[in-house]
Amino acid sequence: MPLTPVPTPVCADNAPLWSGADLTTDDYTVALDQRQAVEVADATEVACRGLAGRDMTFDPHVCRDDFPLPWVGPVLAEAAREVADGRGFAVVRGLPVDGMNDHQAAVMVRGLVTHLGSIATQSRDRHLIRHVRSTGHSLGDAVTRGHQTAERLWFHTDGADAALLLCRRAAAVGGLSRLASAAAVHNTMLLRDPAAVAALYEPFHFHMAGGNVPGLPATFTSPIFSLYRGNFSTRFVRHTLLETQQVTGVVLPEVVLTAFDLIEDIAGRLSVDMELRAGDLQIVNNHTVLHSRTAYTDPDDVEQARHLLRCWLTFPHYTGRRAGFVDEALRFGWLTDEQQREAAGIWTPPTPVGLNDRG
C-alpha cells in the first residue's frame, strides 16, 4: 500500500491556531453580573415547574421557550459563535448553582443548551446529560469512561460538535482543565515527525465500549486528523484506541503509538490551563480543540465531591465538516441503531496490513 502523502501545515483559515501562552483568563471568560445570574435562577425555577415530571436526562423536547433568557441569551449566543467559528472554546462564569439539587441543575443545563446549539446524545440509550464524577473505577477495562474516574485524562475529544461542562462542585485538590488548539498541535507535530502525522490521517477503529447494536461491529472507523473542504478537524480518544487493540487483537503500529505520545507532549506544552469553579460553564469545540484533565482528589465528605454535568452539542451550520457517512452521523452524538446498521454495510475489520507496513 502506498504511503499517505505528507500533510501540509494547517492555516488559520482551516482551524483556530493559538497557544495557551498567548491567552489570559479574560480572553475566553465572560462573567455574569448579578442581574444576569438572577435571570438564570428565575428561569430555572420557572422551568422546573413547567417541565415537572419530565426526565432531563432523556427527554429531547426542551426548547428555548421553556427557558427564556433576554439578558443572558445573547451572552450564550456569543459564546457559541466563539466556540463554533472563533477560538474554539469559551467559559461563562457565575451561574447560580449554589443550593441547587440534581434536578434543578439538570433543568438549568438543559435550558442553557437551548441557547447554544442542539443537544446531542451521549450513548446508545440516548443519554443527554452525563454526570462527571468519580465512581472509583479505573480506565482500561473497556467499559469505564473518563468521566467516571478521578484519574488524569490524556488529551482527547468528545462526541458531537462540541462538549459543555457545568461545574457544580470543584475537587478538593486537582481536576485542572487543559485545552490545546488541535491545529497548533498538528503543525508542531509536522515539524518533528511528518510520518507520524500522516499516519493519523488514515482510518482508525474506535471501540464503542458496549454501545454497539448486539451482533454488529464493536467499532466505528474514522481518521484522527481530517482536512476536508478547507476544514481541519480531529477525533481522538487515546484510551479508547488502545482498548480497541484488546477487542480486535490487532496491534497498533509503532508510528501510531509515537504519534499518540507526540499529541500528549505537544498539547501539554501548548495548552491553556484553567480551574473550573462552581458556576462555570465551559464549552469546547470537539473538531478543533483537544482537552484533558489532571487527576483530582475529592474531599472526605462525599456530598461535596467534584461534580460536573456534561452535554454534547451540534452546530447546525457544521454540515459536511468531515467526509463520510459515519463522520457526519457522529456530529449528532452516538450512532443510532439504524446508523450502525447502515455503517455495518461498509465496515471492514482492522488488519495488520496498511499502517503496520510502516514498520
N, C-alpha and C positions, 0 to 999 in steps of 0.2 A: 504494500500500500504506500503511495507517495506521501511524503511528509506534508502537513498543512503549511501553506505559505506563512512566513514570519509576519505577524501582525505589525501594524504601524501604530505610532502613538495616538492616543485619543486626544481630541482637542476640546476646547470649552463648548463648541457647538454640539458636540456629541453627548456630553455629560458634564455636570459640575466638577470643577477641579479646584481643590483647596487643600491647605494643610492646617492642622489644628493650631500650629504655632502662630498663624496669622489671624486667628479669631479670638474674640473676647466674649464673655458671657452676654454682654449687651447686644452683640451681633445677632444672636439667634434666640434671645429670650424676650418675651413681652409679658410684663406683669400686669395683672388685672388690678384696677383700683377698687375701692370699697363698693362703689355703686355697681360696678360690673359683677363683683363677687356676689353681692346681694341678689342681683338679677338671676344668676345661675342657681343660687339657693332657692329662690322663689319658684323658678321654672321647674326645679326638681320636685319641690313639694306639690305643685300642681300636677305634674306628670305622674307622680306616684299615685295620685287619686285617679287620674284619667286612664292610667294603664294598670289599675289594680286587677290582680288575678291573672296577669299575663307574665309569662316566663321570659325575662330579658335575655337569658342565655340562648334561647332557641327561637323566639318569636321574631320573624324577619320584618314584621309590619309596624315598625316605628318610623315616623316621618317627622319632618321639620315642624309641621303644625302642632305636633304633640309637645314640642319643646321650643317655643318661640323665644328668640334672643335678639331684640332690636339693637341693644348696645354691644353685646359680646359676639353676635353673629358675624359682623364684619371683621372682627379680630380673628375669628376662626377661619373665615374665608381667606384672609390674607395669609395666615399660617399655611393653609392648604396650598395656596399658589406658590409659596416659598418652597414647600416640600416637593410639589409636582414639577415646577418649572424653574426653580431657583437653586438655592444651596443644597436642597435635598433633605433638610431637617429643620425642625423648629421646636421650641419649648414655650408653652403657655403656663405661666406661674400664678399661683394664688387662688386656685379653685377651692371652694368651701367644703372640704372633705371631713373636717373635724366633726365628730359626733354622729357621722352617718353610719347606718348599719349596711350590711352587704347588699340588701335590695335597693336601698336608696342610692348607693354608689353605682350599682349596675344601671339603674334608671338614668342617672346623671351621665354616665359614659355613653350610653346608647343615644341620649339626647344630643350630646356634643358631637357624636359621629355624624349625625344628620346634617351638620353644618360644615363637614369636612369632605365627605365623599359618600360612596355607597358601601355599606358594610359587607364583608366577605366572610365565608365560612372557614373555620379552622380545623375541621375534622370531617370524617365521613358521616358522622351522626349530626352534623350541621351545627356544632358549637359556634356561637357568635361572640362569646366572651370566654377568655381563659383567665384563671386566677394564677398569677405568677407568685408562687411562694414555695418554700421548701417542703417536700414530703418525706425527707430523709433518705430517698433513693439516690442512686448514682447513675451517671451516664454509662453507656457501654453494654447494656443488656438488650438492646434493640427494641425496647419498649418505652423506657423513661425518656422524656424530652427535657430540654434545657430549662424550661420554665418551672419544672418541678424540683429542681435541685438548688443547692446553695453553692455549687462549685463554680470555679472560674469557667466562663464560656469562651471558646475560640471566636474570632471574628466570623460573622456569618450573615445571612439574610433570612428573613421570614417569608411567609407566603403572601400572595396578592401584591398589589402595587405599593402598599405602604403598611407600616405597623404603628399602632398607637399604644402608649402605656400611660395609664393614670395611676399615679403613686398615691396610695392611701397611707402607708407607713413605710419609712425607710428602715434599713438594717441598723443594728446596734453598731456594727463595725463592717466596713467594706461595702460591696454592692455598687461600685462605681460604674457608671455607664460610659462606654468608649465608642466613638463614631469615627469612621475614616472614609474619605472620598474613594470610591472603588476605581474611578478613572485615574486618580493620582497614584493609587497602589499599582494599577496595571502598568502605567508608564514607567514607574520606578523599577518594577519587575523586569520590564522590557530591556532596560539598560543593563541589568545584572544577569539575566538568563532568558534570552529570546525563545529558546526551545521549550522552556517550562511554560511560558505564556502561551505559545502556540498550542501546547497540549490541552490547555483549558478551553480552547475553542471547539474541541471535539465533544460529541455527546457523552454524557455520563449517566450511569444508573443511580437514581436516588431511591433509597429504601423508604417505603411508606409506613413502616412500623405498625403493621396490622390494619392500616387504613384502606387496604385494597379490598375489592369485592372477592369473597372466597372463590377460589378457583381461577382467578385472573392474576396476571403478573403482580408480584410484590414490589415492583419498582416502576418508576416512570423515567424517561430519558430526556435530558436537556443539557445543553452546554453550560459551563460555568461562566465563561465570558461570551458575550454576543455583541456584534455590531451590525445592526440591521436598519435599513432606511435612515441611516445617519444617527441612530440612537444606540448608544452603548448601554449595556446592562449586564448585571451579574446575578447569578443564582448559586449560592454556596452555603453548604451546611457540612462542615468537615466531619463531625462525629457521625452524621447520617451516611456520608460517603464511605467512611471507614467501616461502619457497620454493614454496609452493602456487601463488602468482601466476605463476611461471615455467612451471609444469606445465600449468596450466589456461588461461593467457592472460587471466584475469580479475583486474583490479587491485583491491586493497582500497581502500575509500573513505577520505577524509581523516579522518573522525571516528574510524575504527578505528585508523589509524596514530597519531592523537593519544592514543587510549586506551592503546595499547601503550607509548607514551612515559610516560604517567602511571603505569602499573603499575611501570615500571622506576624512575622517580623516587621515587614514594611508598614502594615496597617498600624501596628503599635507605635512605630516611630512618627507616623503622620497624623495620629488620631487627635481629636479634641475630647477631653475627658470631663465628665460632669457628674455631680452628685445630685440625683433626683430627690427632691424634698416632698413631703406630704403636700398635696395640692398641685403638684407639677403634672403637666400633660405633655409628653414627648411624642412627636410624630416623625417617623423616619421613612424615607423612600427606599424600598427594597431593591430597586433596579440600580440605584446609583450610590448607595451608602452601605458600607459594612458596619455592623455593630457587634459589640461584645460587652461582657460584664465581668468585673473582678469577683472573686469569691467573697462571701459575706458570712457574718455570724449574727444569729438572732439573739435578742435578749432572753433572759430566763423566763419571763412572763410570755407564754405562748399567745396571749391575747394582743401582745404588742409586736408580734413577729412581722417581718418585712412582708408587704402585701401590695401588689400592683394588679390592675385589671388591664388585660390586653385585648385589643380588637384589631382586625385587619381591614384595610380599606381598598377600594377600587376607584381609580380616577377614570371617568367616562372617556376622556379625550386620549387615553393611552392605548387605544385600539391599535393593533398591529405593531406593538413595540418590539416583539421578537417574532422570528419565523416559526411556523409550525403550529399544528392544532393544539398540542399539549401545552406549549408555552403560552398561547393565548388563553386557554382554559384556566391555567393556573393564576392568571391575573384576578380571577374572581374567587380565589381561595382553594379549598380542597376539591379535587376532581370528583364530580358526581358519579354515581354508578353508571349512568348512561355514557358519560365521557370516558370512563375507564373501559367500558366495553368497546367503544369506538377506538380508543387508543390501543387496545389489545390486538386489533386487526393489523396494526403497523408496527407492533412491538417486536423487537428481536432481542434474544438473550445476550448478556455480556460474554465475550470470549477473550482468550488471551491474545487474539490477533489484533493488530492495529496499534493501539497505544503501546502495548508491550513490545512491539517491534522496534521501539525507540531505544530499547536497551536499558 
